[in-house]
Amino acid sequence: MKEELEKAEEYKKIQAELKKALNSAGWDGRWFRRAYTDDGDILGSIENEECKIDSISQSWSIISGAGDNDKKYISMESLENHLVDKQNGVIKLLDPAFDKSKLEPGYIKAYLPGVRENRWTIYTWCNLGDYCLGNIRFWR
């Protein structure tokens, strides 16, 4: 029992460290970054030519409970401003899509720009409880 309690305390410390890292090194000013490559390139940064913002990062900061309260609302506002295409009734996974930049994010670059499913955003909005989806449709 003592070992289990010690392990639980260790995991709580790790959780706090990860939360701190997400809200500092993972924050890009108006949204959460997607990832860092092995070369040190950042995906999901305002400075990127492609993948300035990614919906999964914003969604998981809330779903996981790791995003600071102020940042989760700022990031979802940014998601809505940059990724919700009300005219076409879709929520984009990321914007701009990977197409021609030097960034090599893996398999996601193989998708044609604008073609990729995104359902985490719906789940996230449901968790926040204060968003209306209107006529937005979700597709594969």
Z-matrix of the N, CA and C atoms (Angstrom, degrees):
N
C 1 1.447
C 2 1.526 1 111.14
N 3 1.334 2 116.25 1 -41.29
C 4 1.461 3 120.50 2 -179.31
C 5 1.533 4 110.14 3 -62.03
N 6 1.330 5 116.90 4 -41.93
C 7 1.466 6 121.24 5 179.63
C 8 1.530 7 110.80 6 -62.26
N 9 1.329 8 116.47 7 -39.39
C 10 1.468 9 120.43 8 179.74
C 11 1.522 10 110.84 9 -66.04
N 12 1.312 11 117.68 10 -40.67
C 13 1.465 12 121.60 11 178.12
C 14 1.531 13 110.68 12 -65.01
N 15 1.328 14 116.34 13 -41.61
C 16 1.463 15 120.20 14 177.74
C 17 1.526 16 110.94 15 -63.47
N 18 1.336 17 116.31 16 -41.32
C 19 1.463 18 121.20 17 178.26
C 20 1.531 19 110.28 18 -63.93
N 21 1.318 20 117.14 19 -41.06
C 22 1.470 21 121.31 20 178.12
C 23 1.525 22 110.68 21 -61.67
N 24 1.310 23 117.10 22 -42.67
C 25 1.470 24 121.03 23 177.69
C 26 1.529 25 111.33 24 -63.59
N 27 1.325 26 115.74 25 -40.68
C 28 1.469 27 120.36 26 177.72
C 29 1.532 28 110.33 27 -61.13
N 30 1.333 29 117.26 28 -44.25
C 31 1.471 30 121.39 29 179.78
C 32 1.527 31 111.65 30 -65.96
N 33 1.315 32 117.57 31 -35.04
C 34 1.469 33 120.82 32 177.16
C 35 1.529 34 110.29 33 -64.06
N 36 1.318 35 116.76 34 -39.39
C 37 1.469 36 120.72 35 177.88
C 38 1.529 37 110.57 36 -65.82
N 39 1.318 38 116.42 37 -43.59
C 40 1.469 39 120.79 38 178.42
C 41 1.525 40 109.80 39 -62.16
N 42 1.335 41 116.64 40 -43.07
C 43 1.458 42 121.04 41 178.51
C 44 1.536 43 110.88 42 -59.25
N 45 1.313 44 117.37 43 -44.22
C 46 1.466 45 121.37 44 179.29
C 47 1.531 46 111.06 45 -63.81
N 48 1.337 47 117.08 46 -39.79
C 49 1.466 48 120.97 47 178.38
C 50 1.536 49 111.30 48 -65.08
N 51 1.337 50 116.48 49 -42.03
C 52 1.464 51 120.48 50 178.72
C 53 1.531 52 111.09 51 -64.99
N 54 1.319 53 116.46 52 -41.19
C 55 1.465 54 120.40 53 178.48
C 56 1.531 55 110.57 54 -62.49
N 57 1.329 56 116.24 55 -42.79
C 58 1.462 57 120.52 56 178.73
C 59 1.535 58 110.49 57 -62.54
N 60 1.327 59 117.29 58 -42.65
C 61 1.472 60 121.51 59 179.51
C 62 1.525 61 111.16 60 -64.97
N 63 1.328 62 117.00 61 -42.19
C 64 1.466 63 120.24 62 178.47
C 65 1.516 64 110.56 63 -59.08
N 66 1.314 65 117.09 64 -45.49
C 67 1.455 66 121.33 65 -174.29
C 68 1.523 67 113.96 66 -82.34
N 69 1.328 68 117.10 67 -4.10
C 70 1.468 69 119.87 68 174.73
C 71 1.531 70 109.19 69 -114.99
N 72 1.316 71 118.64 70 -75.87
C 73 1.470 72 121.59 71 -177.58
C 74 1.522 73 112.33 72 -68.04
N 75 1.321 74 117.43 73 -23.39
C 76 1.458 75 120.93 74 -179.99
C 77 1.522 76 114.18 75 -89.29
N 78 1.303 77 118.26 76 -3.49
C 79 1.465 78 122.84 77 -177.67
C 80 1.520 79 109.66 78 -98.35
N 81 1.327 80 116.27 79 132.61
C 82 1.468 81 120.91 80 -177.42
C 83 1.530 82 112.52 81 -108.97
N 84 1.298 83 117.95 82 12.77
C 85 1.461 84 121.12 83 177.00
C 86 1.514 85 114.17 84 108.29
N 87 1.339 86 117.36 85 -39.20
C 88 1.471 87 121.73 86 177.93
C 89 1.525 88 111.56 87 -133.42
N 90 1.320 89 117.13 88 -6.56
C 91 1.467 90 121.84 89 179.21
C 92 1.516 91 109.71 90 -162.65
N 93 1.338 92 114.36 91 169.18
C 94 1.460 93 120.24 92 178.76
C 95 1.521 94 110.02 93 -85.66
N 96 1.318 95 115.02 94 140.28
C 97 1.464 96 120.44 95 176.99
C 98 1.522 97 109.86 96 -70.30
N 99 1.337 98 115.40 97 156.81
C 100 1.466 99 120.04 98 179.60
C 101 1.525 100 111.42 99 -81.83
N 102 1.336 101 117.64 100 -49.30
C 103 1.464 102 120.09 101 -173.18
C 104 1.523 103 110.38 102 -170.49
N 105 1.314 104 114.15 103 170.31
C 106 1.455 105 122.94 104 170.96
C 107 1.523 106 106.75 105 -118.62
N 108 1.333 107 117.61 106 134.46
C 109 1.463 108 120.51 107 178.34
C 110 1.530 109 109.65 108 -82.73
N 111 1.321 110 116.42 109 170.27
C 112 1.465 111 120.90 110 176.91
C 113 1.521 112 111.27 111 -61.23
N 114 1.332 113 116.90 112 -26.63
C 115 1.468 114 121.75 113 178.78
C 116 1.519 115 112.87 114 -84.07
N 117 1.335 116 117.13 115 -2.41
C 118 1.459 117 120.99 116 179.61
C 119 1.526 118 114.21 117 91.46
N 120 1.345 119 117.06 118 1.42
C 121 1.462 120 119.34 119 176.53
C 122 1.524 121 109.25 120 -70.35
N 123 1.319 122 115.43 121 145.60
C 124 1.458 123 121.28 122 179.08
C 125 1.516 124 108.95 123 -100.74
N 126 1.320 125 117.15 124 132.77
C 127 1.456 126 122.46 125 172.11
C 128 1.526 127 106.81 126 -103.80
N 129 1.326 128 115.83 127 134.68
C 130 1.454 129 119.85 128 -179.90
C 131 1.511 130 113.20 129 89.80
N 132 1.331 131 116.22 130 36.13
C 133 1.460 132 121.32 131 179.58
C 134 1.521 133 110.72 132 -117.95
N 135 1.302 134 116.21 133 145.04
C 136 1.466 135 121.91 134 177.38
C 137 1.532 136 110.63 135 -55.66
N 138 1.312 137 117.57 136 -24.59
C 139 1.460 138 121.61 137 -178.93
C 140 1.528 139 113.48 138 -80.46
N 141 1.338 140 117.53 139 -11.29
C 142 1.461 141 120.57 140 -178.82
C 143 1.517 142 112.41 141 -73.68
N 144 1.313 143 114.49 142 146.56
C 145 1.459 144 121.65 143 171.92
C 146 1.527 145 109.62 144 -72.94
N 147 1.326 146 116.25 145 -38.16
C 148 1.460 147 123.29 146 177.30
C 149 1.529 148 108.16 147 -127.94
N 150 1.308 149 115.69 148 153.02
C 151 1.469 150 122.27 149 -178.29
C 152 1.523 151 111.42 150 56.70
N 153 1.328 152 115.40 151 54.19
C 154 1.464 153 119.94 152 173.87
C 155 1.528 154 109.78 153 -67.26
N 156 1.337 155 115.54 154 -40.34
C 157 1.456 156 120.87 155 -179.24
C 158 1.527 157 108.96 156 -137.23
N 159 1.306 158 115.31 157 143.27
C 160 1.463 159 122.69 158 -177.40
C 161 1.525 160 108.38 159 -129.03
N 162 1.307 161 117.08 160 133.03
C 163 1.464 162 119.77 161 -176.49
C 164 1.524 163 113.20 162 -71.74
N 165 1.314 164 117.84 163 -32.28
C 166 1.466 165 119.98 164 -177.09
C 167 1.530 166 111.39 165 -62.39
N 168 1.321 167 116.60 166 -41.04
C 169 1.465 168 119.99 167 179.90
C 170 1.524 169 111.49 168 -62.27
N 171 1.319 170 115.69 169 -41.82
C 172 1.465 171 119.58 170 179.80
C 173 1.525 172 109.86 171 -66.34
N 174 1.324 173 115.52 172 -45.30
C 175 1.466 174 120.15 173 -178.34
C 176 1.522 175 111.74 174 -62.38
N 177 1.326 176 117.01 175 -47.56
C 178 1.463 177 119.07 176 -175.39
C 179 1.521 178 113.16 177 -72.12
N 180 1.327 179 118.07 178 -22.05
C 181 1.466 180 118.54 179 174.58
C 182 1.522 181 110.14 180 -64.14
N 183 1.320 182 116.50 181 -28.84
C 184 1.464 183 121.88 182 179.76
C 185 1.528 184 110.77 183 -90.24
N 186 1.322 185 117.04 184 -47.54
C 187 1.463 186 120.79 185 -178.76
C 188 1.533 187 110.61 186 -57.67
N 189 1.328 188 116.24 187 -40.40
C 190 1.463 189 120.63 188 -178.55
C 191 1.528 190 112.79 189 -75.97
N 192 1.324 191 116.44 190 -18.67
C 193 1.461 192 120.34 191 -175.99
C 194 1.515 193 112.86 192 80.03
N 195 1.335 194 117.60 193 8.10
C 196 1.463 195 120.75 194 -174.88
C 197 1.535 196 113.64 195 -88.71
N 198 1.321 197 117.42 196 -21.09
C 199 1.464 198 119.20 197 -179.89
C 200 1.518 199 111.52 198 -72.80
N 201 1.337 200 116.29 199 135.46
C 202 1.463 201 119.85 200 174.88
C 203 1.521 202 108.92 201 -59.05
N 204 1.318 203 116.23 202 148.99
C 205 1.467 204 121.04 203 -173.85
C 206 1.524 205 112.84 204 -55.30
N 207 1.329 206 118.42 205 -46.54
C 208 1.471 207 120.06 206 -179.63
C 209 1.525 208 111.29 207 -66.52
N 210 1.312 209 117.34 208 -38.96
C 211 1.461 210 121.35 209 -177.23
C 212 1.515 211 112.39 210 -69.44
N 213 1.316 212 118.19 211 -33.66
C 214 1.462 213 118.56 212 -178.92
C 215 1.520 214 111.11 213 -65.57
N 216 1.326 215 118.22 214 -36.22
C 217 1.464 216 120.14 215 178.51
C 218 1.525 217 111.36 216 -75.54
N 219 1.322 218 117.23 217 -38.29
C 220 1.471 219 120.90 218 176.47
C 221 1.526 220 109.63 219 -62.96
N 222 1.339 221 116.81 220 -44.19
C 223 1.467 222 119.83 221 -177.73
C 224 1.529 223 111.48 222 -66.91
N 225 1.314 224 118.18 223 -36.60
C 226 1.465 225 119.88 224 178.87
C 227 1.527 226 111.32 225 -72.99
N 228 1.317 227 117.24 226 -30.65
C 229 1.461 228 119.90 227 173.44
C 230 1.532 229 109.30 228 -65.41
N 231 1.322 230 116.92 229 -41.64
C 232 1.463 231 120.91 230 177.09
C 233 1.516 232 110.69 231 -64.67
N 234 1.336 233 117.23 232 -41.44
C 235 1.458 234 120.57 233 177.04
C 236 1.528 235 109.70 234 -57.62
N 237 1.327 236 115.90 235 -47.37
C 238 1.463 237 119.43 236 -179.38
C 239 1.533 238 111.17 237 -62.61
N 240 1.316 239 117.50 238 -41.50
C 241 1.464 240 121.40 239 -178.12
C 242 1.526 241 113.34 240 -69.63
N 243 1.329 242 117.42 241 -33.53
C 244 1.463 243 120.82 242 -173.64
C 245 1.526 244 114.97 243 -104.52
N 246 1.327 245 117.31 244 -25.21
C 247 1.461 246 119.35 245 -171.23
C 248 1.527 247 114.94 246 -115.70
N 249 1.305 248 117.73 247 -16.97
C 250 1.457 249 119.94 248 178.62
C 251 1.528 250 108.67 249 -87.75
N 252 1.312 251 114.93 250 115.49
C 253 1.466 252 122.14 251 177.87
C 254 1.522 253 107.36 252 -101.11
N 255 1.327 254 116.30 253 90.52
C 256 1.465 255 120.83 254 -175.87
C 257 1.527 256 111.79 255 -67.01
N 258 1.319 257 116.38 256 -33.10
C 259 1.459 258 119.89 257 -179.99
C 260 1.527 259 111.66 258 -60.64
N 261 1.333 260 116.68 259 -41.81
C 262 1.465 261 120.99 260 -179.89
C 263 1.523 262 113.30 261 -98.30
N 264 1.338 263 116.95 262 -3.47
C 265 1.452 264 121.13 263 177.38
C 266 1.511 265 114.60 264 66.84
N 267 1.347 266 117.66 265 39.32
C 268 1.463 267 121.14 266 179.36
C 269 1.523 268 110.45 267 -134.09
N 270 1.323 269 114.30 268 158.70
C 271 1.462 270 121.34 269 171.76
C 272 1.518 271 106.16 270 -113.87
N 273 1.313 272 115.77 271 119.96
C 274 1.466 273 120.56 272 -178.95
C 275 1.526 274 110.02 273 -77.52
N 276 1.314 275 115.63 274 149.99
C 277 1.460 276 121.47 275 176.88
C 278 1.523 277 110.79 276 -70.34
N 279 1.324 278 115.98 277 -44.14
C 280 1.459 279 121.18 278 179.56
C 281 1.523 280 108.64 279 -152.42
N 282 1.308 281 115.45 280 164.80
C 283 1.457 282 119.24 281 -179.55
C 284 1.517 283 109.85 282 -153.56
N 285 1.317 284 117.17 283 138.14
C 286 1.454 285 127.66 284 -17.06
C 287 1.528 286 110.68 285 -65.00
N 288 1.310 287 115.23 286 157.46
C 289 1.463 288 120.94 287 -179.32
C 290 1.524 289 111.19 288 -65.86
N 291 1.320 290 116.28 289 153.55
C 292 1.461 291 120.41 290 172.67
C 293 1.522 292 107.91 291 -66.67
N 294 1.308 293 115.75 292 130.38
C 295 1.463 294 118.78 293 -179.01
C 296 1.519 295 111.30 294 -148.17
N 297 1.328 296 116.99 295 -60.49
C 298 1.465 297 119.62 296 -172.12
C 299 1.522 298 114.97 297 -130.52
N 300 1.311 299 118.58 298 -0.81
C 301 1.464 300 119.61 299 -175.19
C 302 1.523 301 111.12 300 -73.85
N 303 1.332 302 115.22 301 172.05
C 304 1.462 303 121.49 302 178.85
C 305 1.529 304 112.10 303 -74.93
N 306 1.321 305 117.58 304 -13.68
C 307 1.458 306 120.59 305 -179.42
C 308 1.522 307 110.47 306 -63.35
N 309 1.320 308 116.42 307 135.80
C 310 1.462 309 121.92 308 179.40
C 311 1.530 310 109.04 309 -120.89
N 312 1.331 311 117.14 310 84.76
C 313 1.458 312 121.06 311 -175.82
C 314 1.519 313 115.00 312 -84.18
N 315 1.313 314 117.82 313 -0.36
C 316 1.461 315 120.75 314 -178.43
C 317 1.517 316 111.66 315 101.17
N 318 1.336 317 115.73 316 -149.14
C 319 1.464 318 121.70 317 -172.05
C 320 1.526 319 114.21 318 -57.28
N 321 1.323 320 117.56 319 -27.87
C 322 1.464 321 119.87 320 -175.36
C 323 1.533 322 112.05 321 -63.06
N 324 1.323 323 116.73 322 -24.54
C 325 1.467 324 119.91 323 179.50
C 326 1.528 325 111.44 324 -71.67
N 327 1.322 326 117.96 325 -18.24
C 328 1.459 327 121.81 326 -179.70
C 329 1.536 328 112.44 327 -74.96
N 330 1.329 329 117.62 328 -19.57
C 331 1.458 330 120.19 329 178.11
C 332 1.526 331 110.33 330 -70.04
N 333 1.296 332 116.69 331 142.88
C 334 1.462 333 120.31 332 173.41
C 335 1.522 334 108.39 333 -63.33
N 336 1.338 335 118.30 334 144.77
C 337 1.466 336 119.94 335 178.95
C 338 1.529 337 111.36 336 -53.46
N 339 1.334 338 115.29 337 130.07
C 340 1.454 339 121.08 338 177.69
C 341 1.512 340 115.02 339 88.05
N 342 1.336 341 117.94 340 -1.11
C 343 1.464 342 120.72 341 -177.82
C 344 1.523 343 108.60 342 -112.72
N 345 1.287 344 116.77 343 103.30
C 346 1.466 345 122.07 344 176.10
C 347 1.510 346 107.83 345 -178.19
N 348 1.313 347 116.68 346 137.17
C 349 1.459 348 119.63 347 -178.71
C 350 1.521 349 111.04 348 -77.11
N 351 1.311 350 115.03 349 158.77
C 352 1.453 351 120.46 350 178.05
C 353 1.518 352 108.79 351 -153.68
N 354 1.310 353 116.32 352 104.93
C 355 1.465 354 118.26 353 178.78
C 356 1.520 355 113.33 354 -114.20
N 357 1.316 356 117.95 355 -11.47
C 358 1.458 357 120.19 356 -178.61
C 359 1.516 358 111.90 357 -64.79
N 360 1.322 359 117.29 358 -30.59
C 361 1.455 360 120.47 359 -178.82
C 362 1.525 361 111.14 360 -62.12
N 363 1.318 362 116.93 361 -40.17
C 364 1.463 363 120.39 362 178.71
C 365 1.523 364 110.07 363 -61.27
N 366 1.303 365 115.54 364 -47.99
C 367 1.463 366 120.75 365 179.89
C 368 1.533 367 110.44 366 -59.54
N 369 1.311 368 116.43 367 -40.50
C 370 1.457 369 121.40 368 -179.83
C 371 1.522 370 111.10 369 -64.69
N 372 1.321 371 116.72 370 -47.72
C 373 1.461 372 119.67 371 178.37
C 374 1.520 373 110.88 372 -59.88
N 375 1.314 374 116.98 373 -38.67
C 376 1.474 375 119.86 374 177.45
C 377 1.525 376 110.21 375 -62.47
N 378 1.326 377 117.16 376 -38.62
C 379 1.465 378 120.40 377 178.23
C 380 1.521 379 112.25 378 -67.04
N 381 1.331 380 116.77 379 -35.85
C 382 1.462 381 119.51 380 178.28
C 383 1.521 382 110.77 381 -73.88
N 384 1.329 383 116.19 382 -31.32
C 385 1.450 384 121.01 383 173.80
C 386 1.506 385 116.47 384 74.90
N 387 1.326 386 118.70 385 11.27
C 388 1.459 387 117.79 386 -177.13
C 389 1.526 388 113.06 387 -134.64
N 390 1.299 389 117.56 388 28.21
C 391 1.451 390 121.23 389 178.49
C 392 1.521 391 110.76 390 -120.77
N 393 1.310 392 116.52 391 144.39
C 394 1.462 393 122.24 392 174.60
C 395 1.520 394 107.80 393 -109.98
N 396 1.324 395 117.58 394 129.11
C 397 1.455 396 121.31 395 -176.58
C 398 1.521 397 113.05 396 -87.86
N 399 1.315 398 118.23 397 -13.81
C 400 1.458 399 120.83 398 177.09
C 401 1.512 400 112.65 399 54.09
N 402 1.339 401 116.39 400 -128.25
C 403 1.465 402 120.53 401 -174.90
C 404 1.525 403 112.56 402 -100.46
N 405 1.321 404 118.80 403 22.67
C 406 1.463 405 120.90 404 -179.62
C 407 1.519 406 109.69 405 -72.14
N 408 1.324 407 116.81 406 130.60
C 409 1.448 408 121.61 407 177.86
C 410 1.527 409 109.56 408 -109.27
N 411 1.305 410 116.65 409 154.08
C 412 1.457 411 121.86 410 -179.03
C 413 1.504 412 108.67 411 -119.44
N 414 1.309 413 116.71 412 136.32
C 415 1.469 414 121.96 413 -170.49
C 416 1.499 415 110.20 414 -140.42
N 417 1.314 416 115.21 415 164.36
C 418 1.474 417 121.97 416 176.02
C 419 1.502 418 108.96 417 -115.04
